[in-house]
Amino acid sequence: MTDLLAMTAVQQAERIRAGEVSPREAFDFWRGRAEADDLGSYLWVAEEAPADLGELPPVAVKDLFCVEGVPSAAGSRILEGYRPPYTATSVRNLRSAGAAVLGKTNQDEFAMGSSNENSGFGPVQNPWDRERVPGGSSGGSAAAVAAGNAPWAIGTDTGGSIRQPASLCGVVGLKPTYGAVSRYGMIAFASSLDQCGPLTRDVTDAALLFRHLVGRDPCDSTSLAFPEEVALPTAERLDGLRFGVWGLGEEGLDPGVADVVRATLGRLEELGGGVEEIELPSARHGIAAYYVIAPAEASANLARYDGVRYGPRSGDGDLTAMYEQTRHDGFGDEVKRRIMIGTYALSSGYYEAYYGTAQKVRTRIADDFRAAFERVDFVVTPTSPTVAFELGERTADPLAMYLSDYFTVPMPLAGIPAVSIPCGLSEGLPVGFQIAGPAFSESRILDAAYALERAIGFEGVPRT
């Protein structure tokens, strides 16, 4: 059964369908790996296999997704012990396709963070170097896949929370077009930005998992029917495709990361792709706009956690004191920081100056991408300005932490899809390469990423 560790999820599914491995054998193998995880990747692991196992290997699920009867705390003490009475549509879709829930993965509290150090249940360690962060907020999912403690996983991406940990852990992470995957049952952070997507060992696995996630959901009015069936990628060449490069001259980009990305651009040209630098004039303001819009939406979404309906309750019986004490005890520092920022930005007299202006910047960023896609097929960037940084290195400097998402924030603000694939090493740690395209171009993005992945031949962290 150790052969499963060396296989991609697609290869495992083929073995299960061929009868060479039973669904229960596959589930038990991966459950054992998840149970033995010592990186802090999991908050809950399934005790036994469900009766209706299918032909796909089990999937690790970020703690942000509600699963009926299973602890679903969004990485927060304020929801500790909460067991939802329903299951998120994305998880339900995967179950219907044959993928059982393996476990719930650790995350930054309410998906607020870039390092997975903000979890109410402790940080996750990067399997490449246990003294470093795995990225966030889907760091538990990324670390589990990278370490071989899950065959694949799902996470959520609000400002980069799938792609950034994928980059730091050396796996593939896809942020879909906004609306391509239902948000029903995802515990909300910023409703106009949150999206579910896969974290996998390779691009083919990402395509297969994404295929089973998409679709219109009557429970989510923002969800949309995907215009085509998601095909598994097959491209071997990139002839005729044009790639617009943004960000290599930006301040804060680590020189080692830049060198690896430039080498990857050379691979694109070897495969027949055209490479040219482009400008996204408003994208450099993405971080400023994002850290007004996302906290503003969070301040509204998190108002429901007050000790009345969910989780633990604190206080001496006085209603106002209960609200204050429950939120004081239950929320971590980063969540409190963002609630205060968002509440201020929405307050009377400041709404237009901050929130209104940020929304105008968001529109300009979307316009920049539309203009770019008239010239090129894809926009490519580094995924993260640096490789994985040390645990504790940026916890006292929120601005430095926020800048980790510099290259990933513009895409969700524009509502477009993007994938991060590992493209090499700097300082012995993985570097991510990001490919973004127009709305609903996921199949084309994955095809290009597949051809590039094969040319790079990246070797992941040793799995034992």
N, C-alpha and C positions, 0 to 999 in steps of 0.2 A: 504493500500500500504506500510505501514511501515514494513510489513513482509519481503519485499524485502531486507531490511537492514540486516536482520538476515540470509539471504540465501547466499550460494555461487553462483558463476556465473553459474555453472552447474545446480544447483537446479532452478535458475531463468529460464534458457533455457528450462528446463523440464516443468515449469509452462506455459511458453509462447507457447510451442508446444502443450500442452494440452488444450489451449484456456482459461486457468484460469486467465491469465494476457495478455493483448494485447501488442504488441510491442511498440505502442505509449505510453501506460501507463507506461511501464518500462522506456522508454527513458525520458519521462517527469519527472518521479520520480528522476532519476539519474541526469538529468539536473538541477533540483532544488537543489540537494545536492551539485553539483559542483558549481553552482552559489553562494551558501551560504558559500563555503569554505573560511575560514579566516586564513589559515595556509600559504598562498602564494603559494599553490600547482599549481594553474592554471595561465596561461598567456592569454588564450582565451577559452571561453566556447561557444558551438554552440547555436545560437539564437533560432533555431527551429529544429524539427525533419525532416530528409530527407523523401522524399516521398516513398523511397524503403526500409523501415525498414524490417529487417529479424527476425529470431528466436533466435538470441543471444543478450544478453544485450549489451549496448554500451560500447565502450572501450576508455579510456583516452590514449592519444598519446603524447609521449615526443616531445618537441618543435624541436628536431633534425630532425624529419621526415617531408618531404615536403608533403603538402596536397594542392591540387589545389584550388586556390582562398582564402586560409586561411593563416593568418599570421604565418610565419615559420622562426623564427629568430635565432634558435639554442642558445637561451639565450643571444644573443649578440646585443649590440646597433649598431654594424656595419651592421646588417641585419634588423634593425628596419623598420617595414612596408613592408618587402618583402613578396609578395604573389606569390608562385610558379605557373607556368602554367601546372604542372603535379603533380601526386600523387605517393609517394613511393610504391614500389611493395608490401611490407609487409602490408601497410595500405590498399592497394587495395585488397589484398588477404582476409583481415579481413572483408572488406565491402562485398566482394563476398560471404563470409561465413554467412553473416547476422549481423555483428556487426558494427553499425554506429559509427562515431567519436563523442565522447562526448565533448572533449576539448583538448587543447594543454597544457602540463604540464611544469612547471618551471624546470630549469636545470642549472648546471654549464655551463658557456659560452663555446660553442663548445665542451662540454663534458669534460672539463679540470678541474677536482677537485674531492675531496672526501667528501665534506661537503654541497654542494649546496649554499655556500656563495659567489661563483664567478659569479653568474648570473648578467647580466647587468640590470635585472629588480627586484633585491632585493632577499634576502635569503628566504628559506622555513623553517618553524618551524616543529619540530618533535611532532607528536600528543601525544606521551607519556610524553613529557616535553617540553613546548614551549620555554624554555631557551636553548634547545639543538638542534644540527643539525640533519637532517634526513639522512645524508650521501649523497654521490653524485657519479656520476653526475646526476643519475636518481632520485634525491631526491623528486622531485615533484610527480612523478608517485608513488613512494613508500609511501609517506605521504598520498596521496589521497586515496590509497587502504587501508592503515592502519586505517585511520580516518573514513572510510565508505563514502567517497566522490567520489568514483568510484568503480564499481563492479570488475574491473580488469584493467590492463594497460600494455603498452609496453614501454620499455626503451632500452638503448644501453649499452653494456659492452665492454670497451676497455682494462682496467686493473682491473676491478672489479666494474664497475659503475652500474650494476644491483644487484650483490650479496651483495655488501657492504651496500647500502641503505636498501636492504631487511633485512639484519641482524639488522641494527640500528632501523628499524621501526617495526620489528616483523612480516614480511610477507615472502612469498616464492618468490625467484628470480632465474631464470634459464638463464645461459649463454650457448647458444648452441655451437656445433662444428662449427669451422670456415667454412663458405661456406654453412651451412645448411639452412640459411635464406638469401634472397637477400639483398644486401646493396644498391640497386638502389633507389635513392631518399632519402637516409640517408645523411645528410650534414656531410662530412667526417672530422674526426679528424686524425686517424692513420689507413690507409686503410688496412694494413695487420693484424690488430687486432680487428677493430670494428665489433660488432655483435649485432643484434636485438634479444630481448628475452622478455618473459613475467614477470610481477610482479603481484602476485595474493594472495588471502587469504589462499588458500590451494594448495596442490600438484595436486589434480585432476583438478582444474581450470587451473593450469599451463600446464598440459598435453593437455587439450582441446585447449587452446589458441595456444600452440606451434604447434599442429596438423595443424592448419589453416595457420601458418606462413611459413612452410617449402616448399621447392621445387626449382627446377632448374628455372632460369630466364634468358632468352636470353639477357636481358639488363645488366646482371652482370656476367662477365666471370669467377668470382671466386665462383659463386654459384654452388651447386651440387645437384643432385637428391637424396632425402633422401632414404636410402635403404629399408625402410619398412614403413608401416602405423604406425603412432604414436598411441599406444593403451592407453586407460585410465587405470591407475594403479589399481591393485586388490590385491597385495601381502599382506598377513597377517603375514607371518613368513620370516625369513632371513636364514633359515637352509642351511648350505653348502657354504654360501657366505663369502668371506674373505675381511676384511677391514684393509687397511694399514694406520696407524696413523702417521701423520707428523706434527711437529711444536709445540708440547706441551712443549718442553724444550727451545723454542726460547726466547731470551731476548726481553723484551717489551710486552710480553703477560700478560695481567692483571690477577692476581691470581683468582679473582672472575669469570672471563670468563673461565679460565682453569678448575676451579672446576665444572662449569656447563657442559663443554664439556666432562670432565671425567665421570660425571654422565650419559651423553648421550651414551658414549661408553659402559657403563654398560647395558643400554637399548638394544643396539645392541646385546650384548651377551645373554641377556634374550630372545631375539627373535631368537636365534640360530646362529647368525653370529659369525665368528671368528675374533678376534681383535689382531693385532700385530703391533709393531712399525716398521717403515721403514725409510730409509734414501733417501733423494733427494739431493745429495751433491751440485748440482749447483743451486738449487732453492733459496738458501739464497742470491744469486747474482741477483735474478730476478728484484728487485727494481732498482738496478744500470743499468741493461741492458734495462729495460723498459723505464727508464727516459733518455735514449739516443735514442732508436729506435722510441718511440712515438713522442717526440718533433721533431725529424728529419723528420718524415713523415708529421707532422703538419706544419712545416715550408714551405714545398712544397705545401700542400693542401690549406693553408690559404693565399698563395701568390695572389690568384685570387681576394681577397677582397681589392680593391684599390680605390674605389669611381667611377669606370668607369661603371661597369655593375650592381652592386647590392647596395641597401641600400643608406644611406645618403652620401653626398659628402661634404668635407671641403676643404678649401684652397682659394687662391686668383686668381686662373686661371692658374698659372704656373704648368705644368704637374708634375714635381718632388715634388713641394710643396704640390700639391693636394694629391699625394700618401702618403707623410709623414704625413700630417695633418689629412687626413681621417683615417689612421691606428692608429695614436696617439689618436684621439678622440674616435674612434669606438671600439678598443680593450681594454679589461680590463688588469689589472696588471699581472694576471696569464697567460693569453694568450700571452702577450708580453714576459714574462719570458721564456715560452716554445719555442716560435719562435726563440728567441735569442740563447737558448741552442741548438736547432735543427740546426739552421744555422751554428753555430760554429762547431758542430759535423760533419757536411757535408762539411766543408770548406777545401780548398786545404791544404794538409799537415797534416790534422787531421782526415780525413775520415777513414783511416784504423785503426788508433790508438783508435778511439772512436766507430764510427758506425760499422766498420768491426769487431772489438772485441766484441761488444754487440751482433752482429748476431751470432758469434761463441758461445757465452754463451747461446743464445736462442736455438741453436741446441743441446747443452749439456743438457739443461733443458728438451727438448723433449725426448732425449735419456734416461734421468733419469726416466721419466714417463713410457716409453716403458719397461724399465727393471723392474720397480715396478709392472706393470700390468702382468708380467710373473709370479709373486708371489701372487698377490692379485687381487681381482675383482674391488675394488674401493680404492681410496685414500681419507681419511677424515681428515679434519683440522678444527680449528676455522675459521669462516669467517672473522671476524675482531678482531684485538688484544685487543680492548676495546669496551665497550658499547658507546652509543652516547655521544659525548663530548659537552661542552658548546659552544654556538655561540661566535665566536671571540677568542676562546681559542688557536687555532693553526694558525690563519691567519698571524701572524708575524713570523712564523717558518715553512717555506715550507718543510723542511726535515721531521719534525714531522708529517705534513699533508700527505706527500708521504708515510710514513711508515704505514699509515692506510690501505694501499693496500698490505701489506706484504704477506698475505696468499692468495690473489686473483690474483695477477699478474702472477704467474707461469703458470696457466692454459691457458690464452689467448696466452702467448708466445709459448706454445706447441700446440695451436689450438684445445684443447680438451674441452668437455663440463663439466659443474659443476653446482650444484644447492645449494642454501642456504635455509635452513628451520629454523624457530625459535625453539629453544630447551629448553628455560627456561629464568629466569631472574637473573640478577646480579645488585645489587643496585636499584632494582625495574625497571630495563630497560632490553629490549630484548637482548638475545645472539643468534648469528647465528651459525649453524653447517653446514659445507660444505662437499658435497659428489661429487667427481670427478671420471670420468671414461674414457675409451678409446674413440677415435673419433666415433661418431654416436652411442653411447651407451645410448642416452637420455632415451629411454623407460625403460631400466634396472635401470638407476639412479633414475628415477621417481618412479619406483616400490619399490625400496629400501627406498626411501624417504617417500613414502606413508605409508609403514608398520611402519617406525620409527615415523612418524607424529602421527599416531593413538595411538602408545604406549605412546608418550609424552603427548598428550592431551593439547597442549598449548592453552591458552586463550588470545586472542588479546586485544587491547586497547578497552575499552567500547565505543560503537557507539551510539550516541543519536541523 
